[in-house]
Amino acid sequence: MKLRGTKNLTYTQRLMLEDCLRAKLHKKIIAEKLGVCLTTVYAELKRGQYKHRRKVYDPYFGGVKGYKYEIRYSPEMAQDKYRMNMTSKGIPLKLGNDWDFVNYVERRVIKDRLSPCAVLGEIKRNKLFRTTISKTTLYRYIDMGIFANIRMEHLPCGLKRKRHRKTVIKRPPRGISIEKRPAFIAERNSFGHWEMDCVVGKQRTKNVLLVLTERLTRYEKIFRMPNKKACSVVSCINLLERRYGRQKFRKLFKSITVDNGTEFSDYSGIESSIYGGQRTSVYYCHPYTSCERGSNERINRDIRRWFPKGTDFSKHTNKRVRQVEDWVNNYPREIFDFATSAEMFAEQLANI
């Protein structure tokens, strides 16, 4: 049966073609093995051909006598050319010749470490360019290699899901349980309710980060502490109260939800004002239930992009910590229609 017409080979067929060439089979036999016509074989050889430089050794004195060039076939090069040619099919790219758009996306993703979705939302919200594409199209263009400088390591990757083991709670919370926290706090419609956690550093080092996340605006406060002790946590809360003042602190920090770590064991110290009386309310999550502090856990992933696990926080200055804090608070978030937490927090402060 004679095959007519041409068709594109799969990558597996291209590998088979390379093996047949090494075996020095005739082109007609190769076409029969691949199940294509002879024209397809010749077209494929032309697509994947390249000049291979081969060393020529002196048969008498040894050593390299010179170099000889020969035409060879590369299945990888043929596959790459095939994919590149396929991009020219169908409708033209929506980017056109808007290279300013491409350069801006690459700079924000690579240098400023924003996700492509966040960059696209920022562009649309501020109307920075005439080009408008969807989130799906942007990620497809990145996968196609349209953004030549963006690679997978530049994209924020999701963390692996942890296996939830069945745990048995052996003791009650150290203070007031989250079960007694007012229900309206869980709805995230009220400002001034925070979640607090610690981001640990390298093993056998003492320095840690104390992070507080406002539940409504996702605004972040980060402190570098010398150790993971309860007295250090209380000192940071005291610092915040001195910074904002007694009355403003009570309006800003109406409640704080924490886990059952020993660093948060001094609930009376966290709740008691340095000026006398109570300054806030502390609620404790159920043990092994980090989802009850979902905002904390989500923002901690952003912090880990700058301070990965194994970081020695003693080698980072408070100025560096504030830079990461500013980066987190100025990150365009899709949940706010790509407004930043700093903008949302400033609006709430203006109402106080």
C-alpha positions as CSV (number, residue, x, y, z in Angstrom):
1,M,0.0,0.0,0.0
2,K,1.5,3.3,-1.1
3,L,1.1,6.2,1.4
4,R,0.4,9.6,0.0
5,G,0.8,13.1,1.4
6,T,2.9,14.2,4.3
7,K,2.2,14.4,8.0
8,N,4.2,15.6,11.0
9,L,6.0,13.0,13.1
10,T,5.7,12.5,16.8
11,Y,8.7,12.9,19.0
12,T,8.8,9.1,19.4
13,Q,8.9,8.7,15.6
14,R,11.7,11.2,15.4
15,L,13.7,9.1,17.9
16,M,13.0,6.0,15.8
17,L,14.2,7.9,12.7
18,E,17.5,8.7,14.4
19,D,18.0,5.1,15.3
20,C,17.3,4.1,11.7
21,L,19.8,6.6,10.4
22,R,22.5,5.2,12.7
23,A,21.7,1.7,11.4
24,K,22.2,3.2,7.9
25,L,18.9,2.0,6.6
26,H,17.6,3.1,3.2
27,K,15.1,6.0,3.2
28,K,12.3,3.8,1.8
29,I,12.7,1.3,4.5
30,I,12.7,4.1,7.1
31,A,9.4,5.4,5.7
32,E,7.9,1.9,5.9
33,K,9.0,1.5,9.5
34,L,7.6,4.9,10.5
35,G,4.4,4.4,8.5
36,V,4.8,7.6,6.5
37,C,5.6,8.5,2.9
38,L,9.1,9.0,1.6
39,T,8.4,12.8,1.2
40,T,7.8,13.1,4.9
41,V,11.1,11.4,5.7
42,Y,13.1,13.8,3.5
43,A,11.2,16.8,4.9
44,E,11.9,15.6,8.4
45,L,15.6,15.2,7.7
46,K,15.8,18.7,6.4
47,R,14.0,20.0,9.5
48,G,16.3,18.4,12.0
49,Q,19.7,18.6,10.2
50,Y,22.7,20.3,11.6
51,K,26.4,20.4,11.2
52,H,28.3,18.1,13.6
53,R,32.0,18.8,14.2
54,R,34.0,15.6,14.6
55,K,37.6,15.3,15.6
56,V,40.0,13.7,13.1
57,Y,43.0,11.9,14.6
58,D,46.4,11.4,13.0
59,P,46.8,7.6,12.4
60,Y,50.6,7.8,12.6
61,F,51.5,10.3,15.3
62,G,48.2,10.3,17.3
63,G,46.5,13.4,18.6
64,V,43.9,15.6,16.9
65,K,44.8,16.3,13.3
66,G,41.9,18.5,12.6
67,Y,38.1,18.7,12.5
68,K,35.6,17.4,10.0
69,Y,32.0,18.6,9.6
70,E,29.2,16.2,8.7
71,I,25.5,16.6,8.3
72,R,23.5,14.8,11.0
73,Y,19.9,14.6,12.3
74,S,18.8,15.8,15.7
75,P,15.3,14.8,16.9
76,E,15.4,17.5,19.6
77,M,16.1,20.2,17.1
78,A,13.4,18.9,14.8
79,Q,10.9,18.9,17.6
80,D,11.8,22.4,18.7
81,K,11.4,23.7,15.1
82,Y,8.1,21.9,14.8
83,R,6.7,23.5,18.0
84,M,8.0,26.9,16.9
85,N,6.3,26.5,13.5
86,M,3.0,25.6,15.2
87,T,3.0,28.9,17.1
88,S,2.5,30.7,13.8
89,K,-0.7,28.8,13.1
90,G,-4.2,30.2,14.0
91,I,-4.8,33.7,15.2
92,P,-1.8,36.0,15.7
93,L,-0.3,36.6,19.1
94,K,-2.3,39.2,21.1
95,L,0.9,40.8,22.3
96,G,1.7,42.1,18.8
97,N,4.8,44.3,19.0
98,D,4.1,45.6,22.5
99,W,7.6,44.9,23.8
100,D,7.1,47.3,26.7
101,F,4.4,45.0,28.0
102,V,6.7,41.9,27.7
103,N,9.6,43.6,29.4
104,Y,7.4,44.9,32.2
105,V,6.0,41.4,32.9
106,E,9.4,39.8,32.8
107,R,10.9,42.5,35.2
108,R,8.0,42.1,37.7
109,V,8.1,38.3,37.7
110,I,11.9,37.8,37.7
111,K,13.1,40.8,39.7
112,D,10.1,41.7,41.9
113,R,9.0,38.0,42.3
114,L,5.3,38.6,41.6
115,S,3.2,35.9,40.1
116,P,2.2,36.4,36.4
117,C,-1.5,36.7,37.5
118,A,-0.6,39.5,40.0
119,V,1.3,41.4,37.3
120,L,-1.6,41.1,34.9
121,G,-4.0,42.3,37.5
122,E,-1.8,45.2,38.3
123,I,-1.5,46.2,34.6
124,K,-5.3,46.1,34.2
125,R,-6.1,47.9,37.4
126,N,-3.7,50.8,36.6
127,K,-4.2,50.7,32.8
128,L,-0.5,50.7,32.2
129,F,-0.5,49.2,28.6
130,R,-2.8,49.0,25.6
131,T,-2.4,45.2,25.5
132,T,-5.1,43.2,27.3
133,I,-4.9,39.4,27.6
134,S,-6.5,36.9,30.0
135,K,-4.7,35.1,32.8
136,T,-5.0,31.8,30.8
137,T,-3.4,33.3,27.7
138,L,-0.6,34.8,29.7
139,Y,0.4,31.5,31.3
140,R,0.0,29.8,27.8
141,Y,2.4,32.3,26.3
142,I,4.9,31.7,29.1
143,D,4.7,27.9,28.5
144,M,5.2,28.5,24.7
145,G,8.3,30.5,25.4
146,I,7.0,33.9,24.2
147,F,8.5,35.4,27.4
148,A,12.0,34.1,26.7
149,N,13.5,35.1,30.1
150,I,10.8,33.6,32.4
151,R,11.5,30.1,33.5
152,M,9.6,27.8,35.9
153,E,11.9,28.6,38.8
154,H,10.7,32.2,38.6
155,L,7.0,31.2,39.2
156,P,5.7,30.7,42.7
157,C,5.1,27.0,42.9
158,G,2.4,25.5,45.2
159,L,3.6,23.6,48.2
160,K,3.1,19.9,48.4
161,R,0.1,18.9,50.4
162,K,0.8,17.4,53.7
163,R,-0.7,14.2,54.8
164,H,-3.1,14.8,57.6
165,R,-2.5,12.3,60.3
166,K,-5.1,11.5,62.9
167,T,-4.1,13.3,66.1
168,V,-5.4,13.0,69.6
169,I,-5.6,16.2,71.6
170,K,-4.1,15.5,75.0
171,R,-4.6,18.9,76.7
172,P,-6.9,21.9,76.5
173,P,-5.7,25.3,75.1
174,R,-3.6,27.5,77.2
175,G,-6.1,30.3,77.2
176,I,-9.5,31.0,75.7
177,S,-10.4,28.5,72.9
178,I,-11.3,29.7,69.4
179,E,-14.6,28.0,70.0
180,K,-15.5,31.0,72.2
181,R,-14.3,33.6,69.7
182,P,-17.2,35.7,68.3
183,A,-18.6,34.2,65.1
184,F,-18.5,37.5,63.2
185,I,-14.7,37.4,63.3
186,A,-14.7,34.3,61.1
187,E,-16.7,36.2,58.4
188,R,-13.8,38.7,57.8
189,N,-16.2,41.7,57.7
190,S,-14.7,43.5,60.7
191,F,-11.3,45.2,60.8
192,G,-8.8,44.8,63.6
193,H,-8.7,41.0,64.1
194,W,-5.3,39.4,63.6
195,E,-3.6,36.1,63.4
196,M,-0.1,35.5,64.9
197,D,2.5,32.9,64.2
198,C,6.3,32.3,64.2
199,V,8.5,31.6,61.2
200,V,11.4,29.6,62.4
201,G,14.9,29.7,60.9
202,K,17.8,27.4,60.6
203,Q,18.1,24.5,63.1
204,R,20.1,25.2,66.2
205,T,19.7,29.0,65.7
206,K,17.6,31.1,68.0
207,N,16.4,34.0,65.8
208,V,12.8,33.7,64.5
209,L,10.3,35.9,62.8
210,L,7.0,36.9,64.6
211,V,4.4,37.6,62.0
212,L,0.9,39.1,62.5
213,T,-1.7,39.1,59.7
214,E,-4.8,41.3,59.7
215,R,-7.7,39.0,58.6
216,L,-9.7,41.6,56.6
217,T,-6.9,43.4,54.7
218,R,-4.2,40.6,54.9
219,Y,-1.8,43.4,56.1
220,E,1.4,42.0,57.6
221,K,3.5,42.9,60.5
222,I,6.9,41.2,60.8
223,F,9.4,41.3,63.7
224,R,12.7,39.6,64.1
225,M,13.0,38.1,67.6
226,P,16.2,37.0,69.3
227,N,14.5,33.7,70.5
228,K,11.2,31.8,70.5
229,K,10.2,32.7,74.0
230,A,7.0,34.0,75.4
231,C,8.7,37.1,76.8
232,S,10.0,38.0,73.3
233,V,6.4,37.8,71.9
234,V,5.1,40.0,74.7
235,S,7.9,42.5,74.0
236,C,6.9,42.8,70.4
237,I,3.2,43.4,71.3
238,N,4.4,46.1,73.8
239,L,6.4,47.7,71.0
240,L,3.3,47.9,68.9
241,E,1.3,49.4,71.7
242,R,3.9,52.1,72.2
243,R,4.0,52.8,68.5
244,Y,0.2,53.3,68.1
245,G,-0.7,54.5,71.5
246,R,-3.2,52.9,73.9
247,Q,-6.5,54.0,72.3
248,K,-5.5,53.4,68.7
249,F,-3.9,50.0,69.6
250,R,-7.3,48.8,71.0
251,K,-9.0,49.8,67.7
252,L,-6.3,48.2,65.6
253,F,-5.8,45.0,67.5
254,K,-9.2,43.9,68.8
255,S,-8.3,40.2,68.9
256,I,-5.3,38.0,68.1
257,T,-5.7,34.3,67.2
258,V,-2.6,32.1,67.8
259,D,-1.7,28.4,67.9
260,N,-0.7,26.4,71.0
261,G,3.0,27.0,70.7
262,T,5.0,27.7,73.9
263,E,5.9,31.1,72.6
264,F,2.3,32.2,72.9
265,S,1.7,30.6,76.3
266,D,1.8,34.0,78.2
267,Y,-1.7,35.0,77.1
268,S,-2.1,37.4,80.1
269,G,1.0,39.2,79.0
270,I,-0.2,39.6,75.5
271,E,-3.7,40.8,76.6
272,S,-2.5,43.2,79.4
273,S,-1.7,46.7,78.4
274,I,1.5,48.4,79.5
275,Y,-0.7,51.3,80.6
276,G,-2.9,49.1,82.7
277,G,-6.1,47.2,81.9
278,Q,-6.8,44.9,78.9
279,R,-5.6,45.9,75.4
280,T,-6.7,42.9,73.3
281,S,-8.2,39.4,73.4
282,V,-6.3,36.3,72.6
283,Y,-7.9,33.1,71.2
284,Y,-6.2,29.7,70.8
285,C,-6.7,27.4,67.8
286,H,-7.3,23.7,68.2
287,P,-4.1,21.8,68.3
288,Y,-2.8,20.6,64.8
289,T,-5.4,22.8,63.0
290,S,-3.4,25.4,61.1
291,C,-6.4,26.0,58.8
292,E,-7.9,28.1,61.6
293,R,-5.1,30.6,60.9
294,G,-5.4,30.4,57.1
295,S,-4.2,34.0,56.5
296,N,-1.1,33.4,58.5
297,E,-0.2,30.2,56.6
298,R,-0.9,31.8,53.2
299,I,1.3,34.9,53.9
300,N,4.1,32.7,55.3
301,R,4.4,31.1,51.9
302,D,5.2,34.5,50.5
303,I,7.7,35.2,53.2
304,R,9.4,31.9,52.4
305,R,10.1,33.1,48.9
306,W,12.6,35.5,50.4
307,F,13.5,33.5,53.5
308,P,13.4,29.8,52.5
309,K,13.6,27.1,55.1
310,G,17.1,26.8,56.6
311,T,17.6,30.6,56.7
312,D,19.7,32.0,59.5
313,F,17.8,35.1,60.6
314,S,20.7,36.3,62.7
315,K,22.4,37.1,59.4
316,H,19.6,39.4,58.2
317,T,19.1,42.9,59.5
318,N,15.9,44.5,60.7
319,K,16.0,46.6,57.5
320,R,16.0,43.5,55.4
321,V,13.0,42.2,57.3
322,R,11.1,45.5,56.7
323,Q,11.9,45.2,53.0
324,V,10.2,41.8,52.9
325,E,7.3,43.2,54.9
326,D,6.8,46.1,52.4
327,W,7.0,43.6,49.5
328,V,4.2,41.4,51.1
329,N,2.0,44.4,51.8
330,N,2.4,45.9,48.3
331,Y,1.7,42.6,46.5
332,P,-1.3,43.0,44.2
333,R,-3.9,40.5,45.4
334,E,-6.6,39.0,43.3
335,I,-8.9,38.7,46.3
336,F,-9.0,42.6,46.4
337,D,-9.3,43.0,42.6
338,F,-5.5,43.4,42.6
339,A,-5.4,46.2,45.1
340,T,-2.6,45.8,47.7
341,S,-2.9,45.1,51.4
342,A,-1.2,48.4,52.2
343,E,-4.0,50.2,50.3
344,M,-6.7,48.3,52.0
345,F,-5.1,48.8,55.4
346,A,-4.7,52.6,54.8
347,E,-8.4,52.9,54.0
348,Q,-9.3,51.2,57.3
349,L,-6.9,53.4,59.2
350,A,-8.5,56.5,57.7
351,N,-11.8,55.4,59.2
352,I,-10.5,55.1,62.7
